[in-house]
Structure formats: structure tokens, C-alpha cells
Amino acid sequence: MADTLDLKASTDMLRTVSRSVIDQTDVLTDADLAIGDGDHGIGMRRGFEGALESLDATPPDSIENALKAVGTAILSKTGGAAGAIFGTLFRAGSKPLAGRDRLDGEGFAAFLETGLEAVLKRGGVTEGQKTMIDAIAPAARAARTSSGEGLPATVAAAAAASLEGVEATKNMIATTGKARSLGERSLGHPDPGAISVSLILKAMQDFTAKA
């Protein structure tokens, strides 16, 4: 288990993440059917299929550009609010990794923190509104707390915190997005965007644990 990942391993991790999201299309669709229009899974699949194509067509020359390529593909292929938000997460999150040739715990924490900041700015939402923010914000905090313990521990802490965030969204009433019209009927259902964050971080955790 390596404490850091080089460019090749980081790119392989993003491929693993992409395949994992694609494999979970039905899970995301079912979650979205409960409180939305059911298109979240298909949109995320398109975005991460595009990410795989991009990474394979033009192998990135830096970790920053690998993350940016994933974000750009999501932005252009996923569509809707999810495309904008998850594309922003990866594109903005890549910036702190400029000039770094390895991904470590500190860099991963910076990726989540910077991506979160950009998403908050773009989406105009805060924690507690039953969105992906409720998974990514606790993940970023947990990653920062664990960032000195090596990459696998940092990613594992972020993944665990995001899953707790998903569970927390079940007890929230949606006040933004498509689920807003449901009001209290959205109670008991987790947010699909938060589930997506959790799936992404779990795939990263599984990869870094074996690298």
C-alpha cells in the first residue's frame, strides 16, 4: 500500500472510478427516481464514459491534467446540474495539484477542499439542503484531518465521512433542485448526488488500498 500515487497510478485510479460509477448506473437511477426524474444515473454514466474515452485518447501528462480531463468530460457529457457540479468538482479540484508529480494525502485533501469551494460558489447551496454538498463537505474535512497519515488513510477517512453524509441526507428536506417540490416527501430518501460522491470516493479508497 503506497503512501502516494504517481501519474500513471493516479490516472489508473480515475479509470477505476469511472468504471465504478458506470457500473452503478442502476443504483443512481433508482435513487433519483425516488425524489427526482430518474436521469441522474444515465447522466453520470455518460459523463464517466466520456472520462474514460478522454483518458484513453490523450494520456494526461500531469495529475492536474488527468483530473481536469475527467472534469471536462463530465461537464460536456453529463448535462444538467450534475454535469456542471461534478465537472466543477474535478476541474477546480485539479488546480492545487499543478506542478506536483505525485498525489499524496495533503494533495488529495486540497483537491476536495478546492473542488468543494468551487461547487459551493457555482451552486449557491450550503450543507443541510439535501445535495451532494452534504457528502463532499464532510469528506473534505475528514481528508484534511487525516492528510498527514498518507494517501490511503486520507482517502479512507473521506470515503467514510461521505457515506455518513449520504445517510444524513435521508433526514433532510430538499430545499433546492428537482426534489424541492416534494417537500417532506423527500424525507427518508438519500440524495442521489451525495450517493455519487460516496461511490467516487469508495472507488478511490479501494484503489489506493491496493496500490
Number of C-alpha atoms within 10 A of each C-alpha: 12 13 17 19 22 16 19 15 17 24 24 16 20 22 21 18 24 24 18 18 24 20 13 16 20 16 15 26 20 17 22 23 14 17 22 20 13 17 18 28 26 16 23 27 24 22 29 25 21 23 28 20 16 17 20 12 9 10 14 18 12 20 25 25 20 26 26 23 25 29 28 22 24 30 25 15 21 25 17 13 15 21 23 20 25 26 28 26 28 28 26 23 27 26 18 19 21 12 10 14 16 17 21 24 24 20 23 25 27 21 25 25 23 22 27 25 15 19 25 18 11 12 14 9 17 15 16 17 18 32 26 29 27 28 30 31 23 21 31 27 17 21 31 22 16 21 23 14 14 18 27 26 19 28 31 22 23 33 29 19 24 31 22 16 29 27 19 19 28 16 16 21 20 24 18 15 13 13 21 17 14 14 14 14 14 23 17 15 20 23 32 28 26 24 25 26 23 25 21 20 24 21 22 23 23 17 20 23 16 9 14
